[in-house]
Amino acid sequence: MQAFIVHRYGDPTARRIGEVPLPEPASDEVLVKVHAAGINPLDSKLAAGAYKAVLPYRTPFILGHDLAGVVERIGRGVTRFQPGDAVFARPRDGRIGTLAAFIAVNEADLARKPANLTMEQAASLPLVGLTAWQILVERAHVEAGQKVLIHAGSGGFGTIAIQLAKHLGAHVATTTGPANLALVQRLGAAVAVNYRSERFEDRLEGYDLVINTQDKATLERSIGVLKPGGQLISLSGPPDAEFAREAGLNPLLRLVVGAMSAAIRRKARRHAVRYAFHLMRASGAQLERLTPLLENGTIQPVVDRIYPFAQIAEAFAHLESGHARGKLVVRID
Ligand SMILES: NC(=O)c1ccc[n+]([C@@H]2O[C@H](COP(=O)([O-])OP(=O)(O)OC[C@H]3O[C@@H](n4cnc5c(N)ncnc54)[C@H](OP(=O)(O)O)[C@@H]3O)[C@@H](O)[C@H]2O)c1
């Protein structure tokens, strides 16, 4: 079958479409024929080698963390799915590779595709939907009336996080460029700050939660927006010791990782706010919690562009420009 393969870390010319054997599903796995695959900055960072210490994929490996498709065959122990079911998923770390004609996915990572969505729309959702759920619901327990700042509201993550935060009853602020202010307001942001002409910390104060997706300077400036007791959660680093423990890193790496966030944790403590890094994880059960919200239109996917598989290099160039509007999806035919 055809797949998009990373042959060497850190070399964009060493990622290309090639032939690989069809995967054989283990007893708890489902073989899925992939119809569409969403792409994420995580794919680019992985291929660049940025996650080697935490996610040590051995080259060559197939890229891709999001899929929508149809069950082709099931392992002996699979109980929840049948051939012919339409599904979507973010396969667990270590078992990624959705940019391919087929992939074997653990049953626990899969959910039925929301009935109202196209394959391309469904493929845009798992990674960012799970991230938004894990931060807003599981980690920060966002409640009605709380104030939440989501940086980069027009990106793949932000477009879904704004809608989920709004659904939870939060007052949502976001940052984006001038061309996307109307989009983020339509998605539910009460305050949209143009990062090119305004400083968000001049307009916002007393926030309960800030979700950072940007650089170190944005992360540090975000502290001033929070009220005492507020939470600063970063998706773009630096990682912290709790994350290193959960990731099962060895004691030396844990020390190194802990030191990476020492400065921001110190600054956060001085302002009586808490800092945490979050790395999302696969969960079919959480996708099923999102499905009713997708099927009743509370959360609507935002797909910027759909690329044919043969144009996957263009899709990654668009992603890596840092200016996608919602998600980029690759159609696997
Ligand atoms: N740790 C995790 O589990 C996890 C999960 C999901 C995402 N992430 C990380 O979160 C980050 C965002 O992911 P994504 O998928 O949303 O990326 P994305 O879709 O590539 O984000 C693109 C968007 O960012 C906006 N943007 C660019 N520079 C900005 C700035 N300085 N301030 C505010 N907005 C800005 C752009 O708006 P304009 O075009 O108007 O500039 C564009 O719409 C990435 O670093 C990703 O790796 C991590």
The ligand as an SDF file (V2000), in Angstrom:
LIG
                    3D

 48 52  0  0  0  0  0  0  0  0999 V2000
    0.7950   19.4510   23.2590 N   0  0  0  0  0  0  0  0  0  0  0  0
   -0.2610   19.0080   22.5610 C   0  0  0  0  0  0  0  0  0  0  0  0
   -0.8640   17.9730   22.8650 O   0  0  0  0  0  0  0  0  0  0  0  0
   -0.7350   19.8140   21.3790 C   0  0  0  0  0  0  0  0  0  0  0  0
   -1.9770   19.5520   20.7890 C   0  0  0  0  0  0  0  0  0  0  0  0
   -2.4270   20.3920   19.7620 C   0  0  0  0  0  0  0  0  0  0  0  0
   -1.6220   21.4400   19.3280 C   0  0  0  0  0  0  0  0  0  0  0  0
   -0.4100   21.6360   19.9190 N   0  0  0  0  0  0  0  0  0  0  0  0
    0.4750   22.7540   19.5260 C   0  0  0  0  0  0  0  0  0  0  0  0
   -0.2740   23.9540   19.5360 O   0  0  0  0  0  0  0  0  0  0  0  0
    0.2160   24.8180   18.5200 C   0  0  0  0  0  0  0  0  0  0  0  0
   -0.9590   25.2560   17.6390 C   0  0  0  0  0  0  0  0  0  0  0  0
   -1.4750   24.1280   16.9470 O   0  0  0  0  0  0  0  0  0  0  0  0
   -2.5030   24.3200   15.7700 P   0  0  0  0  0  0  0  0  0  0  0  0
   -2.7970   22.9820   15.2140 O   0  0  0  0  0  0  0  0  0  0  0  0
   -3.6370   25.1500   16.2300 O   0  0  0  0  0  0  0  0  0  0  0  0
   -1.5770   25.1600   14.7550 O   0  0  0  0  0  0  0  0  0  0  0  0
   -1.9590   25.8610   13.3940 P   0  0  0  0  0  0  0  0  0  0  0  0
   -3.2930   25.3880   12.9410 O   0  0  0  0  0  0  0  0  0  0  0  0
   -0.8060   25.7170   12.4790 O   0  0  0  0  0  0  0  0  0  0  0  0
   -2.0770   27.4260   13.7980 O   0  0  0  0  0  0  0  0  0  0  0  0
   -2.1990   28.3460   12.7690 C   0  0  0  0  0  0  0  0  0  0  0  0
   -2.9030   29.5960   13.2760 C   0  0  0  0  0  0  0  0  0  0  0  0
   -2.0810   30.2760   14.2240 O   0  0  0  0  0  0  0  0  0  0  0  0
   -2.3450   31.6740   14.0980 C   0  0  0  0  0  0  0  0  0  0  0  0
   -1.1800   32.4080   14.6050 N   0  0  0  0  0  0  0  0  0  0  0  0
    0.0710   32.4280   14.0650 C   0  0  0  0  0  0  0  0  0  0  0  0
    0.8940   33.2010   14.8380 N   0  0  0  0  0  0  0  0  0  0  0  0
    0.1290   33.6590   15.8810 C   0  0  0  0  0  0  0  0  0  0  0  0
    0.3890   34.4930   17.0020 C   0  0  0  0  0  0  0  0  0  0  0  0
    1.6090   35.0050   17.2370 N   0  0  0  0  0  0  0  0  0  0  0  0
   -0.6210   34.7450   17.8570 N   0  0  0  0  0  0  0  0  0  0  0  0
   -1.8520   34.2350   17.6560 C   0  0  0  0  0  0  0  0  0  0  0  0
   -2.1790   33.4470   16.5890 N   0  0  0  0  0  0  0  0  0  0  0  0
   -1.1840   33.1580   15.7200 C   0  0  0  0  0  0  0  0  0  0  0  0
   -2.5500   31.8830   12.6330 C   0  0  0  0  0  0  0  0  0  0  0  0
   -3.3730   33.0240   12.4320 O   0  0  0  0  0  0  0  0  0  0  0  0
   -2.9030   34.1370   11.3280 P   0  0  0  0  0  0  0  0  0  0  0  0
   -2.8380   33.4240   10.0080 O   0  0  0  0  0  0  0  0  0  0  0  0
   -4.0000   35.1620   11.4130 O   0  0  0  0  0  0  0  0  0  0  0  0
   -1.5510   34.6200   11.7690 O   0  0  0  0  0  0  0  0  0  0  0  0
   -3.2010   30.5730   12.1620 C   0  0  0  0  0  0  0  0  0  0  0  0
   -4.6040   30.6650   11.9830 O   0  0  0  0  0  0  0  0  0  0  0  0
    1.3080   24.0420   17.7810 C   0  0  0  0  0  0  0  0  0  0  0  0
    2.5520   24.3830   18.3420 O   0  0  0  0  0  0  0  0  0  0  0  0
    0.9840   22.5950   18.1050 C   0  0  0  0  0  0  0  0  0  0  0  0
    2.0990   21.7370   18.0370 O   0  0  0  0  0  0  0  0  0  0  0  0
    0.0510   20.8340   20.9110 C   0  0  0  0  0  0  0  0  0  0  0  0
  1  2  1  0
  2  3  2  0
  2  4  1  0
  4  5  1  0
  4 48  2  0
  5  6  2  0
  6  7  1  0
  7  8  2  0
  8  9  1  0
  8 48  1  0
  9 10  1  0
  9 46  1  0
 10 11  1  0
 11 12  1  0
 11 44  1  0
 12 13  1  0
 13 14  1  0
 14 15  2  0
 14 16  1  0
 14 17  1  0
 17 18  1  0
 18 19  2  0
 18 20  1  0
 18 21  1  0
 21 22  1  0
 22 23  1  0
 23 24  1  0
 23 42  1  0
 24 25  1  0
 25 26  1  0
 25 36  1  0
 26 27  1  0
 26 35  1  0
 27 28  2  0
 28 29  1  0
 29 30  1  0
 29 35  2  0
 30 31  1  0
 30 32  2  0
 32 33  1  0
 33 34  2  0
 34 35  1  0
 36 37  1  0
 36 42  1  0
 37 38  1  0
 38 39  2  0
 38 40  1  0
 38 41  1  0
 42 43  1  0
 44 45  1  0
 44 46  1  0
 46 47  1  0
M  CHG  2   8   1  16  -1
M  END
$$$$
